[in-house]
Amino acid sequence: MSIPAGLKYTKEHEWVRIEGDIATFGVSDHAQEALGDIVFVELPEIGRKVDAAEAYAVVESVKAVSDIYAPVAGEIIEVNETLEGEPEKVNTEPYGAGWIAKVKISGHSDELMSDDEYTTFLEE
């Protein structure tokens, strides 16, 4: 299982890459493994405002339908439209081509974990 350094993680197994006031969201390698083969991703609307820990997208796998939660608050400025035709990118490249949305940050969460903290969290 891959847990890249330099990202922040949530207890719900989402990751966030923060670059200035822009955050890119996705689901962790652990989450995509638990979900199984992803067959559909319901992307959020551009312009939508989300709060930290608010459900902003839905991922459907062969096992279940799962809400995906925003790691930080902000306005959605871009979505990964590639996932509409290739939802399996969330499985094959969860930290790369499988990202879900980008937001202009309006607030941070105190609940975010470093890669080391997330590794410890998964081991518990």
N, C-alpha and C positions, 0 to 999 in steps of 0.2 A: 504494500500500500504506500502511496506517495503522499507526503505532507511537505510541500515546498516551504522554504524559509521566505520571509519577507511578506507573507500574506497574513491576514488575521482570520480567525475562525470563530464560529458560533457553536453553542451547545446543540443546535439543531442541524449541524454539519454543513453549513454554508461557509463559503470563503469570500473574502473581500480584498481587493488590491486597491490601495488608496494612492493616487498620484495627484498631488495638489488638492484641488477641490472636486476631483472626479473619482468616483469609486466604481470598480467593475465587480459584479456579483457572479457567483456560480455555486455549484454544489461540490462538496469534497469528494475525493476518491472513495472514502469510506461510505459516503451516502450513495454514490452511484452503484457501488458493489451491493449494498443492502437492497437497493431498489430493483436491481436486475436490469434486463434489457429495456431501455427506454424507447417507447414507441410514439410519444407525442409530448410536445412542450407547448403549453398555453402561455404565450408571452404577454407581458403587460403593455398597456398603451403608453406611447411617448407623451410626455406632459403630465402624466399621473404623479401625484405627490404621495410618497410612502413614509411611514414612520418606521423607526428601528423595530424589528421583531414583528412587523406586519406582513401578512401573506401578500405577495405581489405576483406570483406566477404559480403554475400548476404543472407538475411532471407526471405523466402517466407511463407506467411500466407494465410488463406482463404480470407483475405481482400486485400492484396497487396504484392508486391515484394519490399523490402527495402534494400538499401545499409547500411552496418554497418561500422562506421568510427573508426580508431585507435586513442585512447586517447593520446598516446605518440609515438614517433618515435622509430624504432628498427627493429631487424631481427626476423622473426617468427621462433621459435625454437620448438614449439609443438602446435598441434591442438587437439581439443576434438573430436576424431573420434567416440565417443559414439553418437554424434548428427547425424551421417549419418544414423543410424538406429532408433534413438529415438530423433527426432528434438523437440518433445514436452517438453523435459527437459528444454529448454529455457523458456517455460511457467511455468512449475511446480517448477523449482529450478534455477531462473535466477542468483542468487549469489553463487550457489554451483555447482551442477552437470551440470548446463546449461552454464558454461563458454565456450567461443569460441576459444580463442587462447592465447598463451604465447609468449612474445617477450623478447629478450635481449635488454634492453633499450640503445638507442644512443642519445636520446634527449627528453626533457620534453616540455610540453605545458604550457603556462601561463594562459590558458583558463580553467584549471581544477578547479572544485568546491568541497568544503568539503561537508559532508552530510547536515550540517545546511544550507549552501549556496544553495545546490540543492533543499532542502525543500522549501526555500524561493522562488527560481526560479520557482518551480512548482505552488506555490500559486499565483504568479503574473499573 
